[in-house]
Amino acid sequence: MLAAFSHGEARMVEMLEGRTAIVTGGAGGIGSRIARRYCEEGASVVIASRGKEKLEAAAAELTAEGYRCIAIPTDVTRPDAVTAMVSGTVEAFGGLDILVNNAGGAMFIAPPEKLALDQWNAAIALNLTSVFLCSQAASNVMIEQGRGRIINVSSVAGMRMSPAFVHYGAAKAGVINLTKGLASSWGPHNINVNCIAPGLTATEGVADWLPPRTKDDGSPVPPLQFPPDPEHVADLAAFLAGDASARISGELFPIRALYELA
């Protein structure tokens, strides 16, 4: 939130007030933290994922706290489902200002010589093709509006070799390049497209086996030596959705622990 001043009085202004966002993969992990942060900043938020029950529970939690949030179950690998997601968002909230392409995942571990073609295709569909489909559908609304923000969530796996995850690394590298291409194509329409590349992040499924945050002597581990929390990614996503990033487009923002710099 930002402080605004009127007639000598300070008040807090939500930096996304009056805007509408879609967050794919928004039922848990990084996506749920981004959705919550956007709600806290005043946005109307649509969360989308394939798991209907978990998705609706996440939306219900936010609405119970007074936020504007709805769930639209969506398979982001299907063009018809993506079109329905965007149409449902516009119908519910009157427009679409922000798209976060967060849905994705490594899915499985396999050396490249053992990787079946259907496994490869499934990984590319979920982690790369879905980003194109959602961005294309959102762009039709954003171009007509004359503004928009698209934030793609890639991974450090797309920046370096990943021997057991070549399918995932290749897809996430594609997201990074796609981001730059879309930023160039849609910049004339006042649409900013940027990319966040998280490393290992302390989400619910990961936090239990991360190393302790304190050393043997009880002193804290320096923050940059520990994997980021989902809130750190959400902070960056909020910045990229807000007015302060109006002149930033086509950029890659890694967020990771120091040991992942190589």
MOFEN-V95376 format. One record per backbone hydrogen bond with DSSP energy under -0.5 kcal/mol. CO is the residue of the C=O (numbers start at 1). NH is the residue of the N-H. Records with the same first field share a line. If there is no record, write none. Layout:
# MOFEN-V95376
CO=NH ; NH
This chain:
# MOFEN-V95376
2=13
4=11
6=9
9=6
11=4
13=2
14=17
16=19
19=44
20=97 ; 98
21=46
22=100
23=26 ; 48
25=28
28=31 ; 32
29=33
30=34
31=35
32=36
33=37
34=38
35=39
36=40
37=41
38=43
39=42
41=16
42=18
44=21
45=47 ; 70
46=23
47=72
48=25 ; 26
49=74
50=52
51=55
52=56
53=57
54=58
55=59
56=60
57=61
58=62
59=63
60=64
61=65
62=65 ; 67
63=66
67=69
68=45
70=47
74=76
75=78
77=79
78=82
79=83
80=84
81=85
82=86
83=87
84=88
85=89
86=90
87=91
88=92
89=93
90=94
97=149
98=22
99=101 ; 151
100=24 ; 102
101=153
106=108
111=114 ; 115
112=115
116=120
117=121
118=122
119=123
120=124
121=125
122=126
123=127
124=128 ; 129
125=130
128=132
129=133
130=134
131=135
132=136
133=137
134=138
135=139
136=140
137=141
138=141 ; 142
139=143
140=144
141=145
142=146 ; 147
148=192
149=99
150=152 ; 194
151=101
152=154 ; 196
155=158
156=159 ; 160
162=165
163=112 ; 166
164=110
165=169
166=170
167=171
168=172
169=173
170=174
171=175
172=176
173=177
174=178
175=179
176=180
177=181
178=182
179=183
180=184
181=185
182=186
183=187
186=189 ; 191
187=190
190=148 ; 192
192=150
193=250
194=152
195=253
196=154 ; 198
197=255
198=156
200=228
201=203
203=206 ; 207
204=208
206=209
207=210
213=221
215=218
219=215
222=225
223=226
224=258
228=202
229=232 ; 233
230=234
231=235
232=236
233=237
234=238
235=239
236=240
237=241
238=242
239=242
242=245
243=246
245=248
247=249
251=195
252=254
253=197
255=199
257=260
258=261
